[in-house]
Amino acid sequence: MKKNLFLLSALIICQCISAQRSTELLENWKFTNYDFGAAFQEHFDDNNWKDITIPHDWAVKEDFDFTHDIQLTMVIQDGETQPRYRTGRTGALPYVGIGWYRTKYDVSSEELKQKVQLLFDGAMSNAKVYVNGKYVGERPFGYISFYFDITKFLKPGTNSIAVRLENFDSQSRWYPGAGLYRKVSIIKTNTTHVKTWGTFVTTPEISKKKALVNAKVELLGSGDFTVKNEIYDPNGKLITQENEVIVIKDAKTLNHNFQISKPKLWSIETPNLYTLKTTVLAEGKAIDSYKTTFGIRSIRFEIDGFYLNDKKVKLKGVNMHHDFGPVGAAFYPELFVRQMKKMKEMGVNAIRFSHNPPAPEALDICDKMGILAIDEAFDEWQIGKTLNGYSKQFDLWSKKDLTDMILRDRNHPSIIMWSIGNEIMEQYRRDPNGITKYLNDIVKSLDTTRATTAGFNSANNALESGMASTVDVTGFNYKPGIYHKIKEHYPNLKFYASETGGALSTRNSYKFPVVFDTVRNARGASANVKLYKDGQPGNYENTNVPWGYAPFKEFAAQDYNDFVYGEFVWTGYDYLGEPSPYHTAKSRSSYFAPVDMVGLEKDKFYLYQSEWNDNKETLHVFPHWTLPEMENKTLPVVCYTTYDKAELFVNGKSYGIKTKQKPETPEFLAKKIQREASGGTTMAQLKAYAIVWDNVSYEPGEVKVVAYNKKGKKVDEVSRVTSQKPASIEIKNEVTSLSKGEVAVYVVSVLDKNGNLCVRYNENMKINVDGAAEFLASGNGNPTNVQNLSKPERRFFNGQAVIYAKSNAEGVINIAVQSKNLSKSNSSLIVK
């Protein structure tokens, strides 16, 4: 790879299809889980099917049952040498099976003179599409966007569209969702038009004074036309344009250059977005219009780090699966905005979409919010991890799927790397068929302005086989103990931590005594993972999966090895499926994240915030102070903070002023690169990034932490008190207004008479939603809670729960809850 390959890559936001071209096809769908053999037929009677709207996830609405997803599998990453049965791996929901969707689409004779395309942002999975009873096409991969030209299948008047989906047993390692879970659209164009996903905007030269913008536009059709390309600045002002008279014979690609004075750069702090508007004119009349949103920015990948607009940026990232917890896989942009706001508050500047292409709106949101992104294609290549995973489709579909991902997404300025795979099993056989190069070459044929990457969990195999050096920038999963050794043996390798963490926690849950897992096997993995029968680990980051470790260890490794580009925590939010290592505790969702599945913060959220958010002071203390089982016993009190030092008080008694205790060199560094695992954590590692008072006598009342600056002046304080008996319920809506079809989120808390959270309250709650919305889902962040997510009741978990309501009309949303003798209503949210 040439040294300056990425020097001048500045890009691109979403290839937004013009409003005149695209119409969302979201309402008036029919659905059934029964596999009617004739359901594809034009006049099939679907009157008894369910009425649904898109997006729709059929499985998340059903009951949990651990017989749904029993998998006999051997997980090498967990150190297993023989297959064993696992439950809850895909969320214990009935995603397996067949689903049919049908709708009607009206078209006039005049419209049939145009081109009509049917676009799916994602369909889970093995989609087969029919129009008026005729087979149009299919697409197996459930995460990929795809479209068909359906013009020749249409007739004047009412047309039928039918989609058959089928999910197989053991096709995923996490909850994949089921159904038409992303947007469906109709695209109508002139017979001569800009090809869907047919624009590519780059900025090969950037300075403070000017930027050179290059626009490649692919056109389909035949005849003589004028093409007008206009660029609008972030304020919507036309700043430059180019016109060209052309002759098209089936297809033609235009290549226009523009010069922009004093460009407003796209960055994390200032995500400025420009728009390229392409108009096709015939005899002076506009016959097609296509908008491409893009950003002007440069990215460089150097030996010493990643550079954005010539400024070195440390990647403070998280991995994100695609589900929204209780809502399932159905994609609602406002829920992703909610997630990203929380991540930005924590200090996150980058997302790795794991392990599949995201919904296109997710990338739009990253562009608008200034969040860097890794767009990832595959979790499997030819060698599978699950019986019916993507390996079954790879040979026939991988080139098409990877190509379409890049064509769809290459105008997003947020995307800095294309990932061609995650923890692929070919690592263990040294990539015998050369797939790493095969996929890398496909990417380079479409886009040379960004880096290619892959996430490797077998570092030595990836390095020795050359797989790691085939991609431009290497990702390593869970390898903090050998970064220095990788640098020693491969000094020119550019790399980052593509997955980090693996410690387990649930919100406001604590287990005593606090004992860290420090025993490691020959590979360095944790040898005696502590499991609790109730499936509720604590929040001291002292228990983890075998390959995992607490955040402090990664912080120390990154600080010691500044050449590492940064990290992506596994994960930003807890997600449905993969309840590792609680496969026998009847858990149905993960434990890893700093934010639970319903969007409520765990203690470690504030640890990351204290390290990552440079714009906010952090002062957080735990555990909570309602621990009757700890009376007359001692426990450690922990403070995550950005301040220099802090003093602890319990009911007014001081336990002294303390600071963090960072060693110059981490004690966990491996002596050999072959000892690549780094499981477990120690109290010393906790004390390096937190202030800890070891043996604090618990007594009911108040625990308070006072923070001081370097000069010893008090600058802040935080306290937690022992909660009294429940006295009231609080319902907080997170926004004050929304549009029809959007989802409102309410956080429900049980409080004592003084307004303190009742952290031991776990009773059931009845929910009623009416007015301008309907009840959609609820959850509480407890991985072991198996109440149906779509029925209007929920147990509180440590005093809190979250309700989701989908708006369906203009007006006021009314929500009311009742739990034992407590009740509360809320009518403060308006649908406009």
VENMOKA-V354625 format. One line per field, one symbol per residue. phi: phi as a letter, one per 40 degrees, with the letter a starting at -180 (. if undefined). psi: psi as a letter, one per 20 degrees, with the letter a starting at -180 (. if undefined). burial: + if it has 9 or more other ideal C-beta (glycine too) atoms within 8 Angstrom, else -. Layout:
# VENMOKA-V354625
phi->???
psi->???
burial->???
This chain:
# VENMOKA-V354625
phi->.cdbdbdbbbaabccccddccbbcbbbgcbaacccccbcccdbccbcccccbbccabcccccccacccbcbcabcdccgcbbcacbbgcbgfbccchbbbbbabbcaccccccccbbbbbciabafcbbbbfgbcbiaaccccccaabcbdcccbchcbbbbbbbabbcfbacaccgahccbcbbbbbbccbaccdgbbabbbcbbaccabcbbbbbcbbhahcabbbbbbbcdcgccbaabbacbbbbgaabcbbbbbbcfccccaccbccbbbcbbbbbbfgbcbaaabbcabcabbbbbccicbbfgbcbccbbbcbcccbgdcgcdcbdcccddcccccccchcbabbcbbacccdcccdcddccgbcabcbcbbbbcccbbcbccdcbdccbcccccccdcccbccccccbabccibfccddcbgfcbgcdcdccccdccbabcbccaacbbbcccccccgccccccbcbbcgbccbdccccccbcccbaaccabghcbabcfbbbbccbccbcbccchccbbccbbccgbccbcgbbacdcbacddccdcccccbcccciabccbcbcacgfcdcccbcgcbacbcccbccbgbccccdccccccbccbacbabbaccbbbdcbcgbbacbbbcacccaabbbbfgccbgcbbcbcccbdcbcccbcccccacgabccccccbacbbcbbccadhbbbbbbbcccgccbaaaabbccccdbabbbbccbcaacdgcbcbbcbbbbcccgccccbcbccbcbbbagcabcbaaabgccccbcdcbbcaaccbfgaabbbbccbachbcbbbbaafcbaababbbbcb
psi->pqhkhjhlopcpaqnopqhhhpppmhrlqqqqipmphjiiqgkpokhjrqprqpqpohhiirqqpiihkppoqoohhjjqiqqrpqqjhkjkqmhpaqpppqrqppqrhhhiiappqoppiqooalpppqpkippgarogoiiqqqqqojgiirqpbpqpppppqppqqljqiaoirpamirqpqpoprrhprpppkjqoprnipprhhrppppopppqqaqaprppppqpprijjpphqqpqpprppngqqpqopqqppqmqoqprhhnmpprppoppppolippiqpppoprqoqqqqorhiappoljpppponrqqprirkchibipoohhhhggghggghhijpjqpoopmrprqhhhhgggghilpqqpopgqiqchpqhrhkaihhighhigggggghggghiijohhphqppirplqiigijkmhjkhghghghgghihojirqqrqopinggghghiighihrgppppollhijghhghghmhjpprrohprbjqqqqpkpqpqropqoipqahijqpimppqphiknrajjkiqrrhjrrrhhghggghhhmiiphaqoqoagqqrprmkpjlijjlqjrrjhripaijjqprhighgghhhhoijpqpopqrrrkmmhijpjrqqppqppqirhrqpppolippjrprrqnpqhpqijpqhqhhmhqlqrrrhhhgihjqppognppppqcpppppqqahjjppirqqqqqpqaqphrppoophriqrqpirpqppppqpqaijjqpnijokrqpqpppackrqpgrrrjjoiiokqpijqmqpqqoliqrpppppqjrqbppppqqpocjqqqrpkippp.
burial->-----+-+++++++++++--++--++--++++------++---+-+--+--+-+++++++++-+-+-++++-+----+++-----++++++++++++++++++++-+---++-++++++++++++++++++++--+--++++-+++++-++-++----+++++++++--+++++++++++++++++++++++++++-++++++--+---++++++++++++---+++++++++------+-+---+-+--++-+-+++++--+-++++--++++++++++++----+++++++++++++++---+++++---++++++++++++++++++++++++++++++++++++++++++-++++++++++++-++++++++++++++++++-++++-++--++--+++++++++++++++++++++++++++--++---++-+++-+++-++-+++++++++++++++-+-+++-+++++++++++++++++--+--++++++++++++++++++-+-+-++--++-++++--++-+--++++++++++++++++++++++++-++--++++++++++++++++++++-+++++++++++++++++++++++++++++--+-+++++-++++---+---+++++++-+-++++++----+--+-------+-+++--+-+++++++++++++++++++--+-+--+++++++++------++++++-++-+-++++-+----+-+-+++++++++++---++++-+---+++++-+++-+++++++++++---++--+++++++++++++++----++++++-+--++++++-+++-
